[in-house]
Amino acid sequence: MKELVSVRVRGVQRCGGGEEVTELACEGVFRKTADGWLLAYDEPSAEGSVKALLRFSDGRVTLTRRGAVRSEMIFAAGECHRVSYALSAGGLTMEVNTDSLCASLDGARGTLELRYRLILHGKTMSENRLTVDLLPR
């Protein structure tokens, strides 16, 4: 069964001694699955419209973006995964090394927090924290 939810996404990115915080508040659709859950929402982008899909299953989160930005990022605590990130200006391949993943959901209410590092050519480019809060509408 699908549920309409209020979604708050907060990203903190640290690189080069500085910190950048981004926040998004929007509406989304949440669905419980046999082995986890799905969350779909729209992200604004300077490039254009982006559809985001978060899947949680077996202690692993997959973030898929389609539209003006195309990527699929896999997060699993203690694991490193390769990701291709495509923009209209070109593509980039890097690694995502997940330091921690915490999901606390009770139905369509709760929080997902990811801490990860983006690695390019063997060098850490940024340390990141992504928090997604859900509330039923």
Secondary structure, 3 states (H helix, E strand, C coil): CEEEEEEEEEEEEEECCEEEEEEEEEEEEEEEECCEEEEEEEECCCCCCEEEEEEEECCEEEEEEEECCEEEEEECCCCEEEEEEEECCEEEEEEEEEEEEEEEEECCEEEEEEEEEEEECCEEEEEEEEEEEEEEC
